[in-house]
């Protein structure tokens, strides 16, 4: 994660790193959905069918969200890309 952010921040043309940033946002979306939703189901000992149904629904949501995010990221200019990078760094603490 940090290598993608650093590469974008230090690049002469941050727009060359749009694809890598879009991939990172997808990874973070998947990780967040897993942590906040699927983990809770696992901890609650929800049944296998409930967990599989949730995984399927969340996979669809991640696909939709990631597609929208990718389209926006691929249109961003350098200033906007750097703002997204800064936001991700702040989230990481």
C-alpha positions as CSV (number, residue, x, y, z in Angstrom):
1,X,0.0,0.0,0.0
2,X,2.7,2.5,1.0
3,X,4.7,1.8,-2.1
4,X,1.7,2.8,-4.3
5,X,1.1,6.0,-2.3
6,X,4.8,6.9,-2.3
7,X,5.2,6.3,-6.0
8,X,2.3,8.5,-6.8
9,X,3.4,11.3,-4.5
10,X,6.9,11.3,-5.8
11,X,6.1,10.9,-9.5
12,X,6.8,13.7,-12.0
13,X,3.3,12.9,-13.3
14,X,1.0,11.4,-10.7
15,X,-1.5,10.6,-13.4
16,X,0.8,7.8,-14.5
17,X,-0.2,6.0,-11.3
18,X,-4.0,6.1,-11.7
19,X,-4.3,2.4,-12.4
20,X,-2.3,1.4,-9.3
21,X,-4.3,3.8,-7.1
22,X,-7.6,2.4,-8.4
23,X,-6.3,-1.2,-7.7
24,X,-5.4,-0.1,-4.1
25,X,-8.8,1.5,-3.6
26,X,-10.4,-1.8,-4.6
27,X,-8.2,-3.8,-2.2
28,X,-9.0,-1.4,0.6
29,X,-12.7,-1.6,-0.2
30,X,-12.6,-5.4,-0.1
31,X,-10.6,-5.4,3.2
32,X,-13.0,-2.9,4.8
33,X,-16.1,-4.9,3.8
34,X,-14.6,-8.1,5.1
35,X,-13.5,-6.5,8.4
36,X,-16.7,-4.6,9.1
37,X,-19.3,-7.0,7.9
38,X,-18.0,-10.5,7.3
39,X,-15.9,-10.6,10.4
40,X,-18.9,-9.8,12.5
41,X,-20.8,-12.7,11.1
42,X,-17.9,-15.1,11.7
43,X,-17.6,-13.8,15.3
44,X,-21.3,-14.3,15.9
45,X,-21.1,-17.9,14.7
46,X,-23.7,-17.2,12.1
47,X,-24.6,-20.3,10.1
48,X,-22.6,-21.3,7.0
49,X,-25.5,-20.3,4.7
50,X,-25.8,-16.9,6.2
51,X,-22.1,-16.3,5.8
52,X,-22.1,-17.5,2.2
53,X,-25.1,-15.3,1.4
54,X,-23.4,-12.3,3.0
55,X,-20.1,-13.0,1.1
56,X,-22.0,-13.1,-2.2
57,X,-23.9,-9.9,-1.5
58,X,-20.8,-8.1,-0.4
59,X,-18.8,-9.3,-3.4
60,X,-21.5,-7.7,-5.6
61,X,-21.3,-4.5,-3.7
62,X,-17.5,-4.4,-3.8
63,X,-17.6,-4.9,-7.6
64,X,-20.1,-2.1,-8.1
65,X,-18.3,0.3,-5.7
66,X,-14.9,-0.5,-7.2
67,X,-16.1,0.1,-10.7
68,X,-17.5,3.5,-9.8
69,X,-14.3,4.4,-7.9
70,X,-12.1,3.3,-10.8
71,X,-14.0,5.4,-13.3
72,X,-13.6,8.5,-11.1
73,X,-9.9,7.8,-10.3
74,X,-9.1,7.3,-14.0
75,X,-10.4,10.8,-14.8
76,X,-8.6,12.6,-11.9
77,X,-5.9,15.1,-12.4
78,X,-2.7,15.2,-10.4
79,X,-4.0,17.5,-7.7
80,X,-7.1,15.2,-7.1
81,X,-5.0,12.1,-7.1
82,X,-2.7,13.6,-4.5
83,X,-5.7,14.5,-2.4
84,X,-7.0,10.9,-2.5
85,X,-3.5,9.7,-1.6
86,X,-3.4,12.0,1.4
87,X,-6.8,10.8,2.6
88,X,-5.7,7.2,2.4
89,X,-2.5,8.0,4.4
90,X,-4.7,9.7,7.1
91,X,-6.9,6.6,7.3
92,X,-3.9,4.4,7.8
93,X,-2.8,6.6,10.7
